[in-house]
Amino acid sequence: MKIGLILFNGVTFLDFTGFYDVIYRLNMFENTKGTTWDICGMTEEITDELGLSVKVNKVKPDLADYDMVFIPGGMGTRTLRYNEEFIDWLRSADTVPHKVSVCTGSLLWGAAGFLHYCAATTHPAAYDLLEPYCREVVRSRIVKDGNIITAGGVTTSIDVGLYVIQMFAGEEAMKLVKKQLDYPYEVQGIVEM
């Protein structure tokens, strides 16, 4: 499996790192060994909402080359959803089998037109911003509707990472990752359509 991880100016890094720290462990399991990922952006360097800058390793790749594309949230999504160049780039993920977001990353999937017929979720403070983009806003931590998985606020980045582990590597793999992370919580609020 090949995963594209999207970063942008104004991202919340915990949205990104919570998911990333969990899913990089897909390589530990036989049926997901060989999973690769690229950290993708529109520019070589991005700055999060607190001023931390990082470099990406792929600038504006064709997202159709990935099996999964993940978008974190952050205050930057509020204006980025109106950035035609960025949204057109996201549309290149049209054929990607799995589209995942955390927090307000779902606004970007929505702005690209992927949520029109879907139920979806986002950070609870942004439910009203998501409403115009999707069929139904579900006030839950994780919503899977077809090939799109959206997750709620910042800490759900770990939960959705565990959900992805379970989806591709199985329940025992997910339990092992939880143990490695010393993560005592049960993932709650999963809605599958």
C-alpha positions as CSV (number, residue, x, y, z in Angstrom):
1,M,0.0,0.0,0.0
2,K,1.2,3.5,-0.8
3,I,0.0,6.4,1.3
4,G,0.1,10.1,0.6
5,L,0.1,12.3,3.7
6,I,-0.9,15.9,2.9
7,L,0.6,18.9,4.8
8,F,-0.2,22.5,4.3
9,N,0.4,25.9,6.0
10,G,-1.7,26.2,9.1
11,V,-1.9,22.4,9.7
12,T,-2.3,21.1,13.3
13,F,0.7,18.8,13.6
14,L,-0.9,16.6,16.2
15,D,-3.6,15.8,13.6
16,F,-0.8,14.6,11.4
17,T,1.6,13.0,13.8
18,G,-1.1,11.1,15.8
19,F,-2.1,9.3,12.6
20,Y,1.4,8.9,11.2
21,D,2.9,7.5,14.4
22,V,0.2,4.8,14.3
23,I,0.1,3.8,10.6
24,Y,3.8,3.7,10.0
25,R,3.5,0.4,12.1
26,L,1.6,-1.2,9.2
27,N,5.0,-2.5,8.1
28,M,5.2,-4.8,11.2
29,F,2.4,-7.0,9.9
30,E,2.7,-9.6,7.2
31,N,-0.3,-8.5,5.1
32,T,0.7,-4.8,5.2
33,K,4.5,-5.2,4.9
34,G,5.9,-2.9,2.3
35,T,3.6,0.0,3.0
36,T,5.2,3.2,2.0
37,W,4.2,6.8,2.4
38,D,5.1,10.3,1.1
39,I,4.7,13.5,3.0
40,C,3.2,15.8,0.3
41,G,2.6,19.5,0.0
42,M,2.2,22.3,-2.5
43,T,5.6,23.7,-1.5
44,E,8.9,22.2,-0.2
45,E,8.3,23.6,3.3
46,I,5.2,24.2,5.3
47,T,4.6,25.9,8.6
48,D,2.0,24.7,11.1
49,E,-0.4,27.0,12.9
50,L,2.1,27.5,15.8
51,G,5.1,28.4,13.6
52,L,6.9,25.1,13.3
53,S,8.3,24.5,9.8
54,V,9.0,21.2,8.1
55,K,10.0,20.0,4.7
56,V,7.9,17.7,2.6
57,N,9.4,15.0,0.5
58,K,7.0,15.3,-2.5
59,V,5.8,18.6,-3.9
60,K,2.4,18.3,-5.6
61,P,2.6,14.7,-6.7
62,D,-0.3,13.1,-8.7
63,L,-2.5,11.8,-5.9
64,A,-3.9,9.2,-8.2
65,D,-0.6,7.2,-7.6
66,Y,-1.7,6.5,-4.0
67,D,-3.8,3.8,-2.4
68,M,-4.7,6.1,0.5
69,V,-4.5,9.9,0.9
70,F,-4.7,11.4,4.4
71,I,-5.5,15.0,5.2
72,P,-5.1,16.4,8.7
73,G,-6.9,19.5,9.9
74,G,-5.9,22.9,11.3
75,M,-6.9,26.5,11.1
76,G,-5.3,26.7,7.6
77,T,-8.2,24.6,6.2
78,R,-10.6,27.5,6.7
79,T,-9.0,29.5,3.9
80,L,-7.4,26.6,2.0
81,R,-10.8,25.2,1.0
82,Y,-11.1,28.3,-1.3
83,N,-7.7,27.9,-2.9
84,E,-8.4,26.6,-6.4
85,E,-4.9,25.3,-7.0
86,F,-4.9,23.3,-3.8
87,I,-8.4,21.9,-4.3
88,D,-7.7,21.0,-7.9
89,W,-4.7,19.1,-6.7
90,L,-6.8,17.2,-4.2
91,R,-9.2,16.3,-7.0
92,S,-6.4,14.2,-8.6
93,A,-7.2,11.8,-5.7
94,D,-10.5,10.9,-7.5
95,T,-9.5,7.2,-8.1
96,V,-7.7,6.7,-4.7
97,P,-9.4,3.8,-3.0
98,H,-9.2,5.2,0.5
99,K,-9.5,8.9,1.5
100,V,-9.0,9.7,5.2
101,S,-9.1,12.9,7.2
102,V,-8.9,14.1,10.8
103,C,-10.5,17.2,12.2
104,T,-11.1,19.9,9.6
105,G,-9.3,18.0,6.9
106,S,-12.8,16.9,6.0
107,L,-13.5,20.4,4.9
108,L,-10.8,20.0,2.2
109,W,-12.3,16.7,1.0
110,G,-15.6,18.5,0.9
111,A,-14.3,21.5,-1.0
112,A,-12.9,19.0,-3.6
113,G,-16.4,17.5,-4.0
114,F,-15.7,14.1,-2.5
115,L,-18.3,14.3,0.3
116,H,-21.3,15.4,-1.7
117,Y,-23.1,12.1,-1.3
118,C,-21.5,11.1,2.0
119,A,-22.0,11.3,5.7
120,A,-18.9,12.8,7.4
121,T,-17.6,14.3,10.6
122,T,-15.0,16.9,11.7
123,H,-14.0,18.8,14.8
124,P,-17.2,19.5,16.8
125,A,-16.5,23.2,16.6
126,A,-16.6,23.0,12.8
127,Y,-19.8,20.9,12.2
128,D,-21.5,24.0,10.7
129,L,-18.6,24.5,8.3
130,L,-18.9,20.9,7.1
131,E,-22.6,21.0,6.5
132,P,-22.6,22.5,3.0
133,Y,-20.1,19.9,1.7
134,C,-21.7,16.6,2.7
135,R,-25.0,14.7,2.7
136,E,-25.1,14.5,6.5
137,V,-22.8,15.7,9.3
138,V,-22.6,12.9,11.9
139,R,-21.6,14.0,15.3
140,S,-19.3,11.1,16.0
141,R,-15.6,10.4,16.4
142,I,-15.1,8.3,13.2
143,V,-17.4,8.0,10.2
144,K,-16.7,5.6,7.3
145,D,-19.0,6.1,4.3
146,G,-17.8,4.0,1.4
147,N,-14.2,4.6,0.8
148,I,-14.1,7.9,2.8
149,I,-13.1,7.9,6.5
150,T,-13.5,11.2,8.4
151,A,-12.6,11.7,12.0
152,G,-13.3,14.3,14.7
153,G,-11.1,16.6,16.7
154,V,-7.3,16.4,17.2
155,T,-7.0,13.3,19.4
156,T,-9.1,11.2,17.0
157,S,-6.0,11.1,14.8
158,I,-4.7,8.2,17.0
159,D,-8.1,6.5,16.9
160,V,-8.5,6.7,13.2
161,G,-4.9,5.4,12.8
162,L,-5.9,2.4,14.9
163,Y,-9.0,2.0,12.9
164,V,-6.9,1.9,9.7
165,I,-4.6,-0.7,11.3
166,Q,-7.5,-2.9,12.2
167,M,-9.1,-2.5,8.7
168,F,-5.9,-3.6,6.9
169,A,-4.0,-5.7,9.4
170,G,-6.7,-7.0,11.7
171,E,-7.9,-6.7,15.3
172,E,-4.8,-8.4,16.9
173,A,-2.5,-6.1,15.0
174,M,-4.5,-3.1,16.3
175,K,-4.3,-4.4,19.9
176,L,-0.5,-4.8,19.6
177,V,-0.1,-1.2,18.3
178,K,-2.3,0.1,21.2
179,K,0.0,-1.8,23.6
180,Q,3.1,-0.3,22.0
181,L,1.6,3.2,22.2
182,D,0.5,2.6,25.8
183,Y,-2.9,3.7,24.6
184,P,-5.5,2.5,27.2
185,Y,-8.6,4.0,25.5
186,E,-11.2,2.1,23.5
187,V,-12.0,3.7,20.2
188,Q,-15.6,5.0,20.5
189,G,-18.1,6.5,18.3
190,I,-17.5,4.6,15.0
191,V,-20.2,5.0,12.5
192,E,-20.0,2.9,9.3
193,M,-22.5,3.7,6.5
